[in-house]
Amino acid sequence: MSLGDEQEASGGYGGTGQTRTRLPDTGSDPYGTPRRPRSSSRSLVTVVGVVVLLIAAIAFANRDDDDPSSTGTNTNKPETAATAPSGKRPVQAKTGSTPSGFAHDQQGVESAAANYAVALGSADMFDKVKRDAVLRAIIAPSRVAGFEARLDKAYTPEFNKNIGLNEDGSAPDGFTFVSRTSPIGTKITEYSADSATVEVWCSGLLGLAGENSTTPVTNSWFTITMQLEWANGDWKIVTHSQEDGPTPVPGDDRASSADEMAKAVEEYGGFTYAR
C-alpha cells in the first residue's frame, strides 16, 4: 500500500480538518536505519548511483601516487585512502619470529604496523620469555624496558588462569590455546621522514579450543594505534593503544566444533603483511 493510500483526507484527524499520515512500520535493520518502500524507478536510480560510486572508488584506490594529476601530499597529515596492495614484495628478514627490515617510507611503516599488530596479538605474548623476545624485536630500544614492565603487570599468572591457561601461559592438557590477530587495513594519520602514526583495523581470535572449554574461541574487532620511529635501520613502536571496533554485523555462520577449531589453528599458518 502506498503512502498516499494511508492518508485519510475525509473528516481529517479528530474532527479538526487536518490530514493524518500513517508512516510505514520500521523494519528490523541492524544498523537502525528505517526502511521505506521504493518505486522501481527510484531503485534503478539507486543501483546506477552505487555502480558509479563503486567505479570511482576502484579508480581512486588504484591510481598511481606518482601521477601528476593526483593531489599533493602533506608530510604531516597524509591523505587517508583504503588499504590497497602496492605490488611490492614483503620483507624477507625476520627477528625471531617477527618480520623485520621494512622500507623507510610510508608503505614500509604501514607494513611494519600490520605485522607488529600480529605479533602483539599472538599467543607468544602470554609467555614471559617469548613476550620479551617479541618486544625487543618491535619496540624502540629506549622504550623496551617500559613496555616489559607494563606488560608484566598485565600478563600475570592470575590473568592467565582467568582465561583458562596455566599460570605460565601454557594451555592445559587436551586444549589448544588460540590467540591470533588479522589486520584488515591500515591508515597513516601522521608521517614524517623518521616518525609516523598508523592505525591498524583488526579482527582477533582468542580462547581455548577443546571439549568442555569454559573459554571457547571467540572473535573480536578492534583498532590499534601505533606511533613508530625509524631506529637502527627499521621502524619500531614508540607508543601503542587499542580501542574496540569498527565491528560488522555478525553473520549466520555455524560455529565450528572444538576439534575443528583446534585443527585449523594447528594446520593454517599466518602471513607476512605488506602494504
Secondary structure, 3 states (H helix, E strand, C coil): CCCHHHCECCCCCCCCCCCECCCCCCCCCCCCCCCCCCCHHHHHHHHHHHHHHHHHHHHHHCCCCCCCCCCCCCCCCCCCCCCCCCCCCCCCEEECCEEECCCCCHHHHHHHHHHHHHHHCCHHHHCHHHHHHHHHHHECHHHHHHHHHHHHHHCCHHHHHHCCCCCCCCCCCCCEEEEEEEEEEEEEEEECCCEEEEEEEEEEEEEEECCCCCCCCEEEEEEEEEEEEEECCEEEEEEEEEEECCCCCCCCCCCCCHHHHHHHHHHCCCCCCCC
